[in-house]
Amino acid sequence: MATEADQARTKRRSKIEAWLQDVVTRLKKWTPGHCQRLFHEKELVELCYRARETFWKDNTKLDLEAPIKICGDIHGQFEDLLALFELNGWPPEQKYLFLGDYVDRGPFSIEVIILLFAFQVLYPDKVSLLRGNHESRPVNMQYGFFMECKKRYSVNLYECFQLAFYCMPLCAVVSNKIICMHGGISEDLVDLRQLEKIERPCDIPDIGVIADLTWADPDASVTGYQDSPRGAARVFGVDAVKSFLKMHNLELVVRAHQVVMDGYEFFADKSLVTMFSAPSYCGQFENAAAVMSVDEKMQCTFVIMRPDLKKKNTADAK
């Protein structure tokens, strides 16, 4: 028989799950005009703490199994995130891995990260969130998230988000074949067990494994590794990708971090693919967004969401 303590824990867990489901329901009914009436700040603070606890329970490197859908940068484009789920299926019916950069640039970073945090806490086996370079105070202080939190709620809420960001995992391996991260590969990562030694919470430095996993870029003109023009991490060439995959007995690198016009773009003879999931990025690009589906047989397909250029051109003409 269940003890009173067990019954109390079950009741408390059910109450928390009901609250998280309500958070999701409210966000599904979201409109820009009443976004400030959806939540009390204390709810969002609570969600940040629960997300941080969930990240702490996971390793820095996640080990996931296919089938799974992999998504790139979202950058505060909440309406496009809702469209992504409508097109590809909602958790927990579908399993997702997001590669980071949830905040900054777009107008509704708070809604993006709240929805993803809620799904990740509700369904930790179905939704996984990696850390991008924008999940870092020095970056999101400058590119919109700090001011969004300050204007809409408070600096305290902004700090609570940072507590969660600084505990997020940095990469994932899908079915022992596909390695995923936000930025790119690292010359310094010679054994994936190195990642177990990373102590969290942590900031993102300018050099080293953590920097490369969140900041690095592929560059076809480069041989091996070189310093990045971004001022953080490195860029890497075709030979570096193939050497990295052989060293770790992997078959594919999936990363995000760069706008690609079709939503996805291959590199190094299709041994690396860049994903981007924010269409019409910042309203300044005419890029599509993509979601990569990996099935049980490790076959990869792409769902493309193309922007409505006719609608955009009409608006530009007014």
N, C-alpha and C positions, 0 to 999 in steps of 0.2 A: 504493500500500500504506500501511496505517496505521503510523505510527511507534510506537516503544515508549512515547513520551509520550502519544500518542493512545490507545493501548491501556490505559495506566495510568489516564487520565482516565475512559475508558469503564467500566473496572472499578470505579473509585471511585464514579462516578455510580450504577452498578447496586447497589453496596453500600448507598449512602445511600437509594435508592429502596426497597430491600428492608427497610431499617430503618423507614422511614416507613410502609410497608404494614403492618409488624408493629405499629407504634403504633396504627394504625387498627383492626387486627384485635383487639388487646387491648381497645380501648375499646368495640368492638361486643359483647364478652363481659362488659362491666363490670357489676358489681353493687355496691351501697353497702357491703356487708359486707367486700369484699376490695379496695376501691379503693386502699388504701395499699400493696398488694403488687404493683401493676401496673408501677410505674416507679421507677427510681433518679433522684434529683434531677439528676444530671449529664446524663441524657437530656433532661430538660425544659429545662435551660439551653441545651443544644445546639440544641434546636428553636426556642427564642426567638431565638438568633443567626441561624439559617437563615431564620426568618420575617422578621427585620429586614432581612436582605440582599435578600429577595424584594420587600419593600415599597420599599426604596431603588431597585430597578431600575424600579419603576413611577413614573408621574407622580402628582402630587397629585390630578389629575383623571383618572380612568380613562375610556377610550373603549371601550365594550363593544358587542357586537352581539346582537340577539335571534336565536333564542329564548333566554330566560333566566327563572329563577325568583328573585323578590326577597323577602327575609325581613326582618322587623323585629327588635325587641329579643328577646334570649334570656335574659339576666340569670341565668346560673348554673343554669338548669333543664335539666340534662343529659338526664334521662330524656325530657323533652319534645322536646329536640333530636333524640334518636335516633328518636322517634316521627315527627317531621317528615320525616326522611330515609326512614323506612320507607313513609310515605304518599306522598311526592312523588318518591322515587327518589334513589339515592345517586350522588355524583360517582364517576367522570367521566361516567357515562351521562347525568346531568342537569347543567346549568350553573346556578350560583348566584351571586347577589350578596347579601351580608349588610350591613345598614345600621348596625351598631354596637351598643354596650351588650351585650357578651358576658358581662361579669363583674358582681359585686355582687348583693346582694339574695338570690339563690337559693343553695342549699347546695353546688353543685358547679361553681363557676366555673372551677376549674382544668381539669376534664375538658372543659368546653365549649370553652375557648380552645385546649387542646391538640389536640382533634379538628379544629377549624377551621384552626389553624395547619398541622397535618399535611396536610390537604387542599389548603390554599393553596400550600404548598411543592411537594407532589406534582403538583398539577394547576393551575398558575398561569393557564392559559387557561380553566379550568372553575369555579374558585372564587375570588371576589374579596371582600375584607373592607374595609369602610370604618370609619372611626374614629367612635365615639360619645363623648358627654361623659363617660361612665364609663371610657373608656380614657385616663384622666388621673390622675396621682398625687393631686392635692388631693381628688378625688372618691372614687377607689377606696381611698384610705387610710381613709375614713370609713365606707363602706357595705358592708364585708364582705370584700373581696378581700384586703386586707392581712392581716387576722387569719387568713383561710383559708390563705394561703401560709405565714404565720409558724407556725401550729399544725401544719400538715401537713408542711411542708418547712423553709423558712428565709426570713429577710428577704432574703437574697441572691437567691433565686429570684424573689421579688416584684420586686426591682430589675431583674432580667433581663427580666421581662415588660414593665416600663415602657420599657426600651430599644426593644423592638419596637413598643409602642403609639405612641411618640412619632414614629415614622416612617410611620405608616399613612396611606393616601390619605384625602381628605376628601369627595370626591364622585365621581359617575360619570355619564356620559351614555350612554344606550342607544340605538343606531341613530340618533343625531343628533336624537332626538325627546323622550326622557324623561330628565329630570335627577333624580338620586337623591342623597340625603344623609341624615344622621341627624336633624339638627334642622330647619333650614328655610332659606328664601331670605334674601338679604342686600341691603340698599339700597346697600351699598358695592361690591357685585360688579357692575360695569357692563360688564365684558369678562371672559369666562371665561379668557382668557390671563393675567389677573392671578394665577391660581392657580399658574402656572408659576414665579412669583417667590417663593413661600413656601419658606423654608429649613427643612429638617428635619435632625435631630430638633427638635421644638418642643413647648412646652406650649400649652394652650388659654387664651387671655386672656379677660377679662370682656367686651370689646367688640371689634367689627370683624368681618371676613369669617369668620375661623376660628371665632370664638365663635358667630356666627349659624348657620354650617353644622352646628354640633354642639349648639346649645342653643335655637335660635329656635322659636317656636310660632305656629300660625295662631290668629286670634281674630276672629270674625265681628263683634264690636262695635267693632273698631278700623278707622280709615281710615288707609291708609298704614302707617307703622311707629311703634311706641311702645316705651319701655323695658319690659322684661319683669319681671313680679313675681318671677321666679326669682332676680333679682339678677345675671343674666348674659345678654348678647345682647338681642334685641328680640322683640316680637310683631309680627305683620303681618296686614293685612286682606285681604279679597277683591280689592280694587282693586290691592293690591301684587302679589298672585300673577299677576293677568292682565297687569299692566304688565311684570313680570319675564319672563314667558314670551314676550311680544311682543318685548321688547328682545333676547332671546337666540335668537329663532326656534325656540322649543321648544313642545311641546304638553301636557306633563304634568309635575308635580312629585310624586315619591314620597319620603316621609320616614317617620320612625319616632318614637321619643322620648316618646310618650304612650300610655297604656292606652286602647284603644277596645274597647267591649264585644263587637263582632262580629268583632274581629281586623283589620278595615279600616274606614275611614270617609272619605267624600268631603268636600271643602270647595271653595268657590268654583266652583260649577256643574261639579263633577267635573274641575276642572283641577288639583286637588291631592288626593292620597290619603295617609292616615296608616296605616302598617302596624304591627302588633304581633304577635309570634310566640311569646309565652310565655303559655300558657293558665293560668287560675286563678292569676294573677300573685301571687306571694308567699303563696299560700294565703289571701289576703284579698279577692280579687275573684272574680267568677264569669264573667270574660271568656273569650271564645273566642280562638283564635290563627288567623292567616291567613298564607298564602303567595300571592303574586301571580305568575301565569305570563304572560309576554309571548311570543306566538308570532311566527313569521316575518312575518306580516302586521300585526304590532303590535297585535293584538287582546289585550286584557287579561281574564283570568279569575282567580277566587279559589278556593283550596281552604281550607275552614274546618275547624278542629279544635276541637270544642266539649268543654268539661270534663264529666266524669261527675258531674253535680250530685246524682244519686241516691246515688252512692257517698259523696260529700262530706257530704250530709245525714245519712246513716247513721252516718258517723264522728263528726259533730258531736253526734249524739244519745247516743253512748256515754259 
